[in-house]
């Protein structure tokens, strides 16, 4: 019998092989416009903060937009080339591959009236990390025993980095991590509901 975890592990193994990542580490992904509204400017500094404080994980960024954010992300990728990959482009097929293979999705938006990526990610069994705003606050419940992801309050790289550590801690507890993935995949965001 095939499970979500067969699906996730095969997709993750493939992407890790393609990118030269260690599959034992979690993959944190951002998919979207590289714009301050999406909080994309918080990501490179949060990654550096995470590594500076001893964190270990893989990061994938897919998107394009603000040139200074693109430049900063490329700089971080050059410093951590074995664990950070940036794709400065719009690519729908790659986006779905990343939803399927990632462990966590970062959505540090400054404002987000609804948000779709967090719902896509949950359907793919990828746990969202969101800023507590708008539709993100409405659709992601932050509780490691009963919730569907992680929220953080302030649009600041330190808050995002702290949330990366919280997610990594969950990842290191396979039973709790697996339970949260199951809760994510069972969410109903249909028109009927």
N, C-alpha and C positions, 0 to 999 in steps of 0.2 A: 504494500500500500504506500503510495507516494504522499508525502507531507509537505507543508510549507517549508520545512527545514531542509528537505532534499532540494527543493527549488532554490531556496536562498543559498545553500552551501555550494551548489553547482555554479550558480551565477557569480558568487563571490570568488570561488576558485578560479573561474575564467578571467575575471577582471584583474585579480591579483597577479595571475600569470602574465597577462598582457602588460601590466604596468610595473611589474617587478616588486610588488608589495608583499609583505609578510602576512599570510592569511590568518595568522593567529591574533593579529591586532584588529581592533575595530576599524571600520571605514566610516568616516564622517564626510558627508557630501553636501554641497550647496548647488542648487540648480535654479537659475533665474537671472534677472537683469542685475548687472553690477552697478547698482545705484544706491545712494544714501537711503532712499525710502525702504529698500529691501534690507538695509543694515549690512550691505556687502562690505562697506568700509570698515566694519568692526572685525571682519574675519581674519585678515592677515595678522593683525596685532594680537588677536585672541590665540591664533595658532602659535605665534612666537612665545606668547605668555605661557601657553600650555607646555610647550617643549622646555622653556626656561625653568619651569617648576617640576621638571622630571616626568612629564606626561609622555606616553608612547601610543601612537595611533597613526592611521593613514588618513589623508585628506584629499578629496577630489572637488575641484571647483569647475562648474560648467556654466558659462554665461559670457555676456559682453556688455559694454556700456561705458561707464565713466573711465576715462583714460588713466587717471591717477590711481584708481582702484586696480585696474588691469596691471599697471606698472608695479604697484606694491605687491600684488599677488605673484607676479613673475619673479620679483626679487625674493620672496619667501620660498617659492619653488626652487630657485637656484641654490638657496642655502640648505634646503632639506629635500634634495632631489629624489632620495630613496623613499620618501613617505608623503610627499606633496606633489600632486599633478594638477595643472590648470589647463582647461580647454576654453580658450577665448573664442567662443562661437555660439551660435544657436544650432542645436542639433537634436531634433525630437527623438530619433532612434536611440542616440546615446543617452539621452535623458532617461528613457525607459529602462535601458540597460543598467544605469546607475541606481535608479529606484530599486531594481530587482537585486542588485548585488551589494548595496550598502547596508550597514547596520543602523546608521542614524542619519537623519536629514536636518541640516541647520537652516532655520528660518528666523533670523534676528531682526525682523522688520520693525521699522520705527512706527509705521501704521499699516494696517492690513484689514480693509473692510470685511473681506471674506477669507480669501486665501484658498487656493486649490491644492498646492503642492503637499501640504500636510495631509490632506485627504488621500491624494495619490499614494504618498509614501506609506500610509497606514495600510492601504489595500495591498501593497507589496510587502508588508511585514517589516517595514523600515520605520524605526521609532523617531518621531519628530522632536526636535529641540527648538522651541519657539519663544519669541518675546511675548510677554503677557499683554497683548493688545488685540482689539477688534475680534475678527473671526478666529484668530489663532487661540485666543483665550477661551472662546466659546467651544472649540472643537477638540482641544488637547487637554487632558486631565492629568495634572502632575501629582502622582502618588505611586510610589514604586510597588505597592502591593495591590492596588486596584486601578491604577491609572493607565494612560495610553501615551505618555511621553513626559517631557520636561518643559517647564516654563521658567523664564527669568524676567525680572522686573525692569531693569534699566537698560537703555540702549548704550551700553558701554562694553568695551572689549573684555574688561575684567569679569563682568557678569557672564558673558558668553564663555570665557575660559573656565570659570568655576562650574558652569553647567556641563562643559565637556568632561571635566573630572567626575561629576556626578554620574554622567552617562557611562563613562569608562568603568566606574565602580559597579554599576548594574551589570555591564557586560561581563565582568569577572565573577558574577554569580549566576551561572547558567540556568538554574531553575527559575529564578525571578525574571531573568532576561527573557526566557522562553515564554513564560506566562504573559509578560507584557506584549510580546510579539503576537501571541494568540489573541489578546484583547484588541490589538490594533487591527488585525485582519478581520475581526468580527464586527467592526463598527459599521453602522448603517447610515450612509449619507445619501440615500436615494431620494428621489422626488416624492415618493409616497410618504416617507417619514418627514 
